[in-house]
Amino acid sequence: MGVGAFLPCYWIYLEVGKVLEAKGSPNLLYQRWIETYSSAEYESVVRQAIAAADKIAETLADKQREAMKHHFVVTSKMEWMFWDMSYRKESWAI
């Protein structure tokens, strides 16, 4: 079930990297980040993690699968909050 908690980070970084790839960045540090998370190599790792999560989910009882899904959704929301906070240039609340 823990795989549901870490998968969103991998997956969302891939999706953000792909979106930013088209825009690029004049800042070398950010451009390297974009290139890393939009790369075919990183995408391959993410696809493997997704496949592993799917395979694990198939072995779980309904209640366990629901817990895995819950962890996935909560972590996805936290990732969204992280990216939204950056977009809006908020400071860390804690």
N, CA, C and O atoms as CSV, one atom per row, in Angstrom:
chain,resi,resn,atom,element,x,y,z
A,1,MET,N,N,0.817,-1.201,0.000
A,1,MET,CA,C,0.000,0.000,0.000
A,1,MET,C,C,0.856,1.258,0.000
A,1,MET,O,O,0.415,2.305,-0.475
A,2,GLY,N,N,2.070,1.171,0.524
A,2,GLY,CA,C,2.963,2.323,0.566
A,2,GLY,C,C,3.306,2.843,-0.823
A,2,GLY,O,O,3.603,4.025,-1.001
A,3,VAL,N,N,3.261,1.941,-1.812
A,3,VAL,CA,C,3.567,2.374,-3.173
A,3,VAL,C,C,2.596,3.463,-3.618
A,3,VAL,O,O,2.957,4.322,-4.422
A,4,GLY,N,N,1.402,3.436,-3.116
A,4,GLY,CA,C,0.425,4.470,-3.452
A,4,GLY,C,C,0.838,5.840,-2.935
A,4,GLY,O,O,0.438,6.861,-3.495
A,5,ALA,N,N,1.632,5.872,-1.874
A,5,ALA,CA,C,2.059,7.142,-1.292
A,5,ALA,C,C,3.231,7.771,-2.038
A,5,ALA,O,O,3.343,8.996,-2.078
A,6,PHE,N,N,4.112,6.952,-2.634
A,6,PHE,CA,C,5.264,7.557,-3.296
A,6,PHE,C,C,5.100,7.699,-4.808
A,6,PHE,O,O,5.814,8.488,-5.427
A,7,LEU,N,N,4.189,6.965,-5.406
A,7,LEU,CA,C,4.025,7.003,-6.859
A,7,LEU,C,C,3.674,8.397,-7.406
A,7,LEU,O,O,4.204,8.771,-8.452
A,8,PRO,N,N,2.812,9.176,-6.751
A,8,PRO,CA,C,2.481,10.491,-7.307
A,8,PRO,C,C,3.694,11.389,-7.523
A,8,PRO,O,O,3.738,12.133,-8.503
A,9,CYS,N,N,4.663,11.335,-6.641
A,9,CYS,CA,C,5.844,12.186,-6.804
A,9,CYS,C,C,6.555,11.852,-8.111
A,9,CYS,O,O,6.864,12.751,-8.894
A,10,TYR,N,N,6.813,10.591,-8.351
A,10,TYR,CA,C,7.458,10.173,-9.596
A,10,TYR,C,C,6.639,10.635,-10.804
A,10,TYR,O,O,7.153,11.262,-11.730
A,11,TRP,N,N,5.377,10.311,-10.760
A,11,TRP,CA,C,4.491,10.530,-11.903
A,11,TRP,C,C,4.296,12.021,-12.194
A,11,TRP,O,O,4.354,12.445,-13.349
A,12,ILE,N,N,4.066,12.800,-11.157
A,12,ILE,CA,C,3.826,14.230,-11.339
A,12,ILE,C,C,5.079,14.939,-11.839
A,12,ILE,O,O,4.988,15.833,-12.680
A,13,TYR,N,N,6.249,14.550,-11.330
A,13,TYR,CA,C,7.484,15.167,-11.826
A,13,TYR,C,C,7.650,14.891,-13.320
A,13,TYR,O,O,8.108,15.761,-14.060
A,14,LEU,N,N,7.288,13.709,-13.762
A,14,LEU,CA,C,7.344,13.401,-15.187
A,14,LEU,C,C,6.412,14.322,-15.965
A,14,LEU,O,O,6.805,14.908,-16.974
A,15,GLU,N,N,5.180,14.445,-15.492
A,15,GLU,CA,C,4.195,15.267,-16.203
A,15,GLU,C,C,4.613,16.743,-16.222
A,15,GLU,O,O,4.483,17.407,-17.250
A,16,VAL,N,N,5.106,17.247,-15.115
A,16,VAL,CA,C,5.565,18.638,-15.065
A,16,VAL,C,C,6.775,18.809,-15.980
A,16,VAL,O,O,6.865,19.793,-16.714
A,17,GLY,N,N,7.694,17.865,-15.937
A,17,GLY,CA,C,8.863,17.926,-16.810
A,17,GLY,C,C,8.477,17.968,-18.274
A,17,GLY,O,O,9.071,18.714,-19.053
A,18,LYS,N,N,7.486,17.170,-18.659
A,18,LYS,CA,C,7.039,17.145,-20.055
A,18,LYS,C,C,6.411,18.483,-20.463
A,18,LYS,O,O,6.643,18.961,-21.573
A,19,VAL,N,N,5.630,19.080,-19.583
A,19,VAL,CA,C,5.014,20.377,-19.889
A,19,VAL,C,C,6.094,21.456,-20.023
A,19,VAL,O,O,6.057,22.273,-20.943
A,20,LEU,N,N,7.049,21.447,-19.096
A,20,LEU,CA,C,8.090,22.472,-19.122
A,20,LEU,C,C,9.091,22.263,-20.247
A,20,LEU,O,O,9.768,23.205,-20.659
A,21,GLU,N,N,9.190,21.050,-20.741
A,21,GLU,CA,C,10.130,20.751,-21.818
A,21,GLU,C,C,9.886,21.654,-23.031
A,21,GLU,O,O,10.837,22.135,-23.646
A,22,ALA,N,N,8.637,21.880,-23.368
A,22,ALA,CA,C,8.290,22.704,-24.528
A,22,ALA,C,C,8.669,24.169,-24.312
A,22,ALA,O,O,8.955,24.887,-25.269
A,23,LYS,N,N,8.670,24.603,-23.064
A,23,LYS,CA,C,8.975,26.000,-22.749
A,23,LYS,C,C,10.455,26.235,-22.534
A,23,LYS,O,O,10.983,27.284,-22.903
A,24,GLY,N,N,11.131,25.256,-21.935
A,24,GLY,CA,C,12.540,25.416,-21.626
A,24,GLY,C,C,12.768,26.501,-20.590
A,24,GLY,O,O,11.820,27.110,-20.093
A,25,SER,N,N,14.037,26.739,-20.269
A,25,SER,CA,C,14.391,27.772,-19.305
A,25,SER,C,C,15.752,28.354,-19.670
A,25,SER,O,O,16.669,27.616,-20.030
A,26,PRO,N,N,15.885,29.679,-19.578
A,26,PRO,CA,C,17.189,30.284,-19.829
A,26,PRO,C,C,18.171,30.023,-18.675
A,26,PRO,O,O,19.382,30.176,-18.836
A,27,ASN,N,N,17.641,29.632,-17.525
A,27,ASN,CA,C,18.474,29.321,-16.365
A,27,ASN,C,C,18.982,27.892,-16.500
A,27,ASN,O,O,18.186,26.954,-16.543
A,28,LEU,N,N,20.298,27.717,-16.566
A,28,LEU,CA,C,20.893,26.404,-16.789
A,28,LEU,C,C,20.471,25.382,-15.738
A,28,LEU,O,O,20.219,24.222,-16.062
A,29,LEU,N,N,20.395,25.809,-14.489
A,29,LEU,CA,C,19.999,24.889,-13.415
A,29,LEU,C,C,18.589,24.365,-13.642
A,29,LEU,O,O,18.350,23.161,-13.540
A,30,TYR,N,N,17.656,25.256,-13.948
A,30,TYR,CA,C,16.280,24.832,-14.193
A,30,TYR,C,C,16.173,24.006,-15.479
A,30,TYR,O,O,15.401,23.049,-15.543
A,31,GLN,N,N,16.943,24.375,-16.493
A,31,GLN,CA,C,16.917,23.613,-17.736
A,31,GLN,C,C,17.403,22.186,-17.513
A,31,GLN,O,O,16.855,21.249,-18.093
A,32,ARG,N,N,18.415,22.012,-16.687
A,32,ARG,CA,C,18.881,20.652,-16.364
A,32,ARG,C,C,17.786,19.865,-15.639
A,32,ARG,O,O,17.592,18.677,-15.896
A,33,TRP,N,N,17.071,20.540,-14.729
A,33,TRP,CA,C,15.965,19.878,-14.022
A,33,TRP,C,C,14.917,19.432,-15.044
A,33,TRP,O,O,14.452,18.293,-15.006
A,34,ILE,N,N,14.554,20.324,-15.944
A,34,ILE,CA,C,13.553,20.017,-16.976
A,34,ILE,C,C,14.017,18.836,-17.819
A,34,ILE,O,O,13.243,17.915,-18.079
A,35,GLU,N,N,15.254,18.857,-18.240
A,35,GLU,CA,C,15.784,17.776,-19.072
A,35,GLU,C,C,15.796,16.442,-18.340
A,35,GLU,O,O,15.542,15.396,-18.937
A,36,THR,N,N,16.091,16.482,-17.054
A,36,THR,CA,C,16.093,15.243,-16.263
A,36,THR,C,C,14.696,14.640,-16.188
A,36,THR,O,O,14.507,13.459,-16.477
A,37,TYR,N,N,13.725,15.449,-15.803
A,37,TYR,CA,C,12.388,14.923,-15.548
A,37,TYR,C,C,11.517,14.793,-16.789
A,37,TYR,O,O,10.401,14.279,-16.707
A,38,SER,N,N,12.003,15.247,-17.926
A,38,SER,CA,C,11.275,15.027,-19.180
A,38,SER,C,C,11.969,13.982,-20.050
A,38,SER,O,O,11.514,13.688,-21.156
A,39,SER,N,N,13.062,13.428,-19.553
A,39,SER,CA,C,13.868,12.501,-20.362
A,39,SER,C,C,13.182,11.139,-20.535
A,39,SER,O,O,12.346,10.727,-19.732
A,40,ALA,N,N,13.567,10.477,-21.599
A,40,ALA,CA,C,13.056,9.123,-21.862
A,40,ALA,C,C,13.492,8.164,-20.757
A,40,ALA,O,O,12.748,7.251,-20.398
A,41,GLU,N,N,14.678,8.365,-20.226
A,41,GLU,CA,C,15.173,7.495,-19.147
A,41,GLU,C,C,14.297,7.618,-17.905
A,41,GLU,O,O,13.912,6.618,-17.299
A,42,TYR,N,N,13.989,8.861,-17.537
A,42,TYR,CA,C,13.141,9.057,-16.358
A,42,TYR,C,C,11.739,8.515,-16.618
A,42,TYR,O,O,11.139,7.887,-15.745
A,43,GLU,N,N,11.229,8.755,-17.801
A,43,GLU,CA,C,9.893,8.243,-18.129
A,43,GLU,C,C,9.858,6.722,-18.025
A,43,GLU,O,O,8.868,6.156,-17.562
A,44,SER,N,N,10.917,6.067,-18.446
A,44,SER,CA,C,10.985,4.612,-18.350
A,44,SER,C,C,10.890,4.153,-16.893
A,44,SER,O,O,10.186,3.191,-16.586
A,45,VAL,N,N,11.594,4.838,-16.007
A,45,VAL,CA,C,11.544,4.506,-14.579
A,45,VAL,C,C,10.128,4.702,-14.039
A,45,VAL,O,O,9.620,3.865,-13.293
A,46,VAL,N,N,9.499,5.808,-14.418
A,46,VAL,CA,C,8.141,6.087,-13.949
A,46,VAL,C,C,7.168,5.031,-14.465
A,46,VAL,O,O,6.322,4.554,-13.708
A,47,ARG,N,N,7.271,4.665,-15.722
A,47,ARG,CA,C,6.383,3.640,-16.292
A,47,ARG,C,C,6.581,2.311,-15.569
A,47,ARG,O,O,5.617,1.578,-15.345
A,48,GLN,N,N,7.823,1.995,-15.203
A,48,GLN,CA,C,8.081,0.769,-14.443
A,48,GLN,C,C,7.441,0.838,-13.053
A,48,GLN,O,O,6.888,-0.150,-12.569
A,49,ALA,N,N,7.520,2.014,-12.416
A,49,ALA,CA,C,6.904,2.187,-11.092
A,49,ALA,C,C,5.387,2.067,-11.180
A,49,ALA,O,O,4.759,1.466,-10.309
A,50,ILE,N,N,4.801,2.635,-12.226
A,50,ILE,CA,C,3.354,2.524,-12.421
A,50,ILE,C,C,2.966,1.063,-12.634
A,50,ILE,O,O,1.995,0.582,-12.049
A,51,ALA,N,N,3.724,0.364,-13.467
A,51,ALA,CA,C,3.442,-1.057,-13.728
A,51,ALA,C,C,3.572,-1.875,-12.447
A,51,ALA,O,O,2.760,-2.764,-12.190
A,52,ALA,N,N,4.590,-1.576,-11.644
A,52,ALA,CA,C,4.762,-2.296,-10.377
A,52,ALA,C,C,3.589,-2.022,-9.441
A,52,ALA,O,O,3.092,-2.934,-8.780
A,53,ALA,N,N,3.146,-0.764,-9.387
A,53,ALA,CA,C,2.000,-0.418,-8.534
A,53,ALA,C,C,0.747,-1.150,-9.001
A,53,ALA,O,O,-0.018,-1.659,-8.182
A,54,ASP,N,N,0.539,-1.204,-10.299
A,54,ASP,CA,C,-0.623,-1.925,-10.834
A,54,ASP,C,C,-0.557,-3.406,-10.487
A,54,ASP,O,O,-1.561,-4.018,-10.123
A,55,LYS,N,N,0.632,-3.968,-10.603
A,55,LYS,CA,C,0.808,-5.396,-10.299
A,55,LYS,C,C,0.550,-5.670,-8.817
A,55,LYS,O,O,-0.100,-6.652,-8.460
A,56,ILE,N,N,1.065,-4.797,-7.971
A,56,ILE,CA,C,0.831,-4.940,-6.530
A,56,ILE,C,C,-0.650,-4.809,-6.222
A,56,ILE,O,O,-1.196,-5.589,-5.441
A,57,ALA,N,N,-1.306,-3.822,-6.834
A,57,ALA,CA,C,-2.730,-3.592,-6.580
A,57,ALA,C,C,-3.567,-4.822,-6.918
A,57,ALA,O,O,-4.556,-5.111,-6.244
A,58,GLU,N,N,-3.171,-5.539,-7.960
A,58,GLU,CA,C,-3.911,-6.748,-8.356
A,58,GLU,C,C,-3.882,-7.829,-7.280
A,58,GLU,O,O,-4.775,-8.676,-7.233
A,59,THR,N,N,-2.876,-7.812,-6.423
A,59,THR,CA,C,-2.736,-8.850,-5.395
A,59,THR,C,C,-3.435,-8.491,-4.089
A,59,THR,O,O,-3.538,-9.324,-3.188
A,60,LEU,N,N,-3.908,-7.269,-3.986
A,60,LEU,CA,C,-4.469,-6.789,-2.722
A,60,LEU,C,C,-5.951,-7.089,-2.603
A,60,LEU,O,O,-6.673,-7.195,-3.594
A,61,ALA,N,N,-6.375,-7.222,-1.371
A,61,ALA,CA,C,-7.806,-7.317,-1.082
A,61,ALA,C,C,-8.417,-5.934,-1.334
A,61,ALA,O,O,-7.705,-4.930,-1.356
A,62,ASP,N,N,-9.713,-5.890,-1.519
A,62,ASP,CA,C,-10.400,-4.632,-1.822
A,62,ASP,C,C,-10.073,-3.525,-0.822
A,62,ASP,O,O,-9.808,-2.387,-1.210
A,63,LYS,N,N,-10.093,-3.864,0.460
A,63,LYS,CA,C,-9.830,-2.865,1.497
A,63,LYS,C,C,-8.396,-2.333,1.386
A,63,LYS,O,O,-8.163,-1.135,1.551
A,64,GLN,N,N,-7.457,-3.204,1.114
A,64,GLN,CA,C,-6.065,-2.784,0.953
A,64,GLN,C,C,-5.892,-1.921,-0.298
A,64,GLN,O,O,-5.163,-0.929,-0.280
A,65,ARG,N,N,-6.563,-2.302,-1.375
A,65,ARG,CA,C,-6.494,-1.528,-2.608
A,65,ARG,C,C,-7.084,-0.141,-2.400
A,65,ARG,O,O,-6.559,0.840,-2.927
A,66,GLU,N,N,-8.155,-0.050,-1.648
A,66,GLU,CA,C,-8.750,1.255,-1.333
A,66,GLU,C,C,-7.790,2.102,-0.497
A,66,GLU,O,O,-7.702,3.315,-0.691
A,67,ALA,N,N,-7.073,1.469,0.431
A,67,ALA,CA,C,-6.080,2.201,1.230
A,67,ALA,C,C,-4.952,2.707,0.335
A,67,ALA,O,O,-4.483,3.834,0.498
A,68,MET,N,N,-4.521,1.877,-0.605
A,68,MET,CA,C,-3.479,2.280,-1.550
A,68,MET,C,C,-3.957,3.477,-2.371
A,68,MET,O,O,-3.214,4.438,-2.575
A,69,LYS,N,N,-5.182,3.411,-2.830
A,69,LYS,CA,C,-5.761,4.508,-3.610
A,69,LYS,C,C,-5.856,5.778,-2.765
A,69,LYS,O,O,-5.564,6.873,-3.245
A,70,HIS,N,N,-6.260,5.625,-1.518
A,70,HIS,CA,C,-6.362,6.771,-0.609
A,70,HIS,C,C,-4.999,7.452,-0.450
A,70,HIS,O,O,-4.898,8.676,-0.530
A,71,HIS,N,N,-3.955,6.654,-0.226
A,71,HIS,CA,C,-2.599,7.206,-0.088
A,71,HIS,C,C,-2.173,7.925,-1.370
A,71,HIS,O,O,-1.547,8.984,-1.317
A,72,PHE,N,N,-2.513,7.346,-2.507
A,72,PHE,CA,C,-2.186,7.954,-3.791
A,72,PHE,C,C,-2.867,9.314,-3.932
A,72,PHE,O,O,-2.233,10.289,-4.334
A,73,VAL,N,N,-4.135,9.377,-3.606
A,73,VAL,CA,C,-4.899,10.628,-3.737
A,73,VAL,C,C,-4.378,11.696,-2.776
A,73,VAL,O,O,-4.203,12.850,-3.167
A,74,VAL,N,N,-4.133,11.321,-1.535
A,74,VAL,CA,C,-3.636,12.298,-0.549
A,74,VAL,C,C,-2.277,12.837,-0.980
A,74,VAL,O,O,-2.049,14.047,-0.944
A,75,THR,N,N,-1.378,11.955,-1.386
A,75,THR,CA,C,-0.056,12.407,-1.819
A,75,THR,C,C,-0.159,13.266,-3.071
A,75,THR,O,O,0.575,14.245,-3.207
A,76,SER,N,N,-1.049,12.922,-3.979
A,76,SER,CA,C,-1.255,13.746,-5.176
A,76,SER,C,C,-1.702,15.149,-4.803
A,76,SER,O,O,-1.248,16.130,-5.392
A,77,LYS,N,N,-2.590,15.240,-3.827
A,77,LYS,CA,C,-3.049,16.558,-3.373
A,77,LYS,C,C,-1.903,17.353,-2.752
A,77,LYS,O,O,-1.795,18.561,-2.963
A,78,MET,N,N,-1.050,16.674,-1.989
A,78,MET,CA,C,0.089,17.355,-1.382
A,78,MET,C,C,1.066,17.841,-2.451
A,78,MET,O,O,1.603,18.944,-2.351
A,79,GLU,N,N,1.290,17.030,-3.458
A,79,GLU,CA,C,2.150,17.444,-4.569
A,79,GLU,C,C,1.543,18.651,-5.283
A,79,GLU,O,O,2.251,19.603,-5.612
A,80,TRP,N,N,0.247,18.609,-5.518
A,80,TRP,CA,C,-0.420,19.744,-6.159
A,80,TRP,C,C,-0.240,21.005,-5.312
A,80,TRP,O,O,0.046,22.076,-5.846
A,81,MET,N,N,-0.406,20.880,-4.001
A,81,MET,CA,C,-0.247,22.031,-3.115
A,81,MET,C,C,1.182,22.581,-3.198
A,81,MET,O,O,1.381,23.796,-3.193
A,82,PHE,N,N,2.169,21.691,-3.275
A,82,PHE,CA,C,3.560,22.108,-3.404
A,82,PHE,C,C,3.768,22.925,-4.678
A,82,PHE,O,O,4.340,24.015,-4.640
A,83,TRP,N,N,3.299,22.391,-5.801
A,83,TRP,CA,C,3.487,23.092,-7.078
A,83,TRP,C,C,2.673,24.380,-7.113
A,83,TRP,O,O,3.156,25.392,-7.623
A,84,ASP,N,N,1.469,24.371,-6.592
A,84,ASP,CA,C,0.630,25.572,-6.573
A,84,ASP,C,C,1.250,26.653,-5.694
A,84,ASP,O,O,1.207,27.836,-6.033
A,85,MET,N,N,1.820,26.251,-4.578
A,85,MET,CA,C,2.476,27.188,-3.678
A,85,MET,C,C,3.636,27.895,-4.391
A,85,MET,O,O,3.836,29.100,-4.242
A,86,SER,N,N,4.377,27.128,-5.152
A,86,SER,CA,C,5.489,27.708,-5.905
A,86,SER,C,C,4.972,28.661,-6.987
A,86,SER,O,O,5.508,29.751,-7.182
A,87,TYR,N,N,3.941,28.233,-7.671
A,87,TYR,CA,C,3.358,29.054,-8.744
A,87,TYR,C,C,2.876,30.403,-8.201
A,87,TYR,O,O,3.049,31.449,-8.825
A,88,ARG,N,N,2.269,30.336,-7.024
A,88,ARG,CA,C,1.744,31.566,-6.413
A,88,ARG,C,C,2.779,32.299,-5.565
A,88,ARG,O,O,2.485,33.339,-4.975
A,89,LYS,N,N,3.993,31.751,-5.508
A,89,LYS,CA,C,5.122,32.344,-4.776
A,89,LYS,C,C,4.804,32.528,-3.302
A,89,LYS,O,O,5.104,33.562,-2.706
A,90,GLU,N,N,4.192,31.506,-2.729
A,90,GLU,CA,C,3.889,31.526,-1.289
A,90,GLU,C,C,5.121,31.082,-0.512
A,90,GLU,O,O,5.989,30.388,-1.040
A,91,SER,N,N,5.181,31.490,0.735
A,91,SER,CA,C,6.231,30.975,1.615
A,91,SER,C,C,5.696,29.722,2.308
A,91,SER,O,O,4.485,29.508,2.369
A,92,TRP,N,N,6.596,28.907,2.823
A,92,TRP,CA,C,6.213,27.679,3.506
A,92,TRP,C,C,5.495,28.037,4.799
A,92,TRP,O,O,5.979,28.868,5.567
A,93,ALA,N,N,4.359,27.424,5.043
A,93,ALA,CA,C,3.519,27.777,6.190
A,93,ALA,C,C,4.097,27.346,7.540
A,93,ALA,O,O,3.731,27.891,8.582
A,94,ILE,N,N,4.992,26.375,7.512
A,94,ILE,CA,C,5.540,25.888,8.791
A,94,ILE,C,C,7.038,26.116,8.868
A,94,ILE,O,O,7.664,25.769,9.870
